[in-house]
Amino acid sequence: MLRWKIFRYKSVTVAWFIIMCVLFFLPGSDLPQANWMDTIYVDKLVHIGLFAILTFLCRSSFDLDLNHYNWVLLLTAILYGLAVEFIQKYCIPNRSFDLFDLLADTAGSILGLIVWLRYIKK
């Protein structure tokens, strides 16, 4: 059972989604330049964290009564990550498509669902 009711609010999920969109659609010139953090792939950890929180919040606040809601949510999150990469490539200056970002998004989505299923669903 989810103790903190804030995770059940749809407005929190929507706000998180908007924050993610703003971060993902910043022009490349507004992002920090390469440094030592590139060698440890901090941006991939950020992608994993952002998508884990997003899928966790979606699962907590939009608790739909669908047979395969987890699969629908996972597929939707992966398609969102794919759309972000294409938008970055074609619409955002100084940004590009990165397959490893998409893999990190997928890993984060799976992680968010696992956390919800393992610790919250009980």
N, C-alpha and C positions, 0 to 999 in steps of 0.2 A: 504494500500500500504506500502511496506517495504521501509523505508527511507534509511537505511544504506545498501549500496550495498555489503558490505563485507559478509553479510549473504547469498547472492546469489552465492558466489563463491564456486564451487565444491571442490576446494583445501582446503578451510577452513573446510568443512564437513569431508573430508578424513583425514585431520590432526587431527581433534577432535576424529575421530574413532580410529586412531592409538594411540593417547594419552590414550584413554580408554582401548585399548588392553594392552598397557604397564602396566597400573595401575592394571588391573584385573589379569594379568598373572605374577605378582611379586610373588616370593616364600613367604610363610607365615613368614619365619624368617626375611625378609626384611621389614615387616610391624611393626608399633609401637605396643608395648605390651599393654595389657588391662589396662585401667585406668578409671577415672571418666566419660569419654565420652561414655564408653560402657553402662552406666546406662541410658543415654538419647538417645541411638541408633543413634549417629551421622553418622555411616557408612550407615544406611538406608537413611538418608537425602542426603548423597553423591550420593548414587545410584539413587535416585529420580532426583537429579540435573543433573547428567551425562546423564541419558536417556532422560530427558526433553530437554536438549540442543541438544542432538543427533537427536531426532525426529523433533525438530524445524528446525534445520539446514538442515536435509534431505528434509523436506517439502518445505523449502525456496529455496534450490539450485537445487534440482531434481524435478522440477515442471512438472511431467509427465502428459500427457493428457490421463489418464485412468479413467474409470468410478468409480472404487472403490479404488483409490490410497490411501486414508487415511486408509482404512481397510488393504490393502496390507502392507503399511508402519508399521502400528501397529502390525500386525502379524509378520512381519520380525523382528521388534525390540524385541518382546517377545521371538521369537525363538533364537535370538542372546543372550538374557539374559539367556535363558535355556542352550544354548551351552556353555556359559561362566561358568555357575555353574558346568556342567559336566566336562569341561576341568579342572577347579579348583580341582574337586574331584579326578579325575583319572590321571592327568598329572602334577600338580603343587605341589611340596613338602609343607607340613604343611598347606594346604588349604583344604576346604571341601565344600560340597554342602549345600547351605542355602536357604530354601524355602522362607524365609522372604526377602532375597536379590532379589529373582525372583519377588516377589510381589511388592517390591519397584521399581524394573526395570519397571514393567508393569505400576505402578502408574505414574512414571516419563514419560513414553512414552505417556500415555493418557494426562498428563498435558502439554507436549510439543505440542501435536496436538490441544488441547483446546486453548492454547495461540495463536497458528498460526491461527486457524479458527476464533477466536473471535476478535483478534486485527490486524492481518495482512491481512487476506483475504478481508476485507472491502476495 
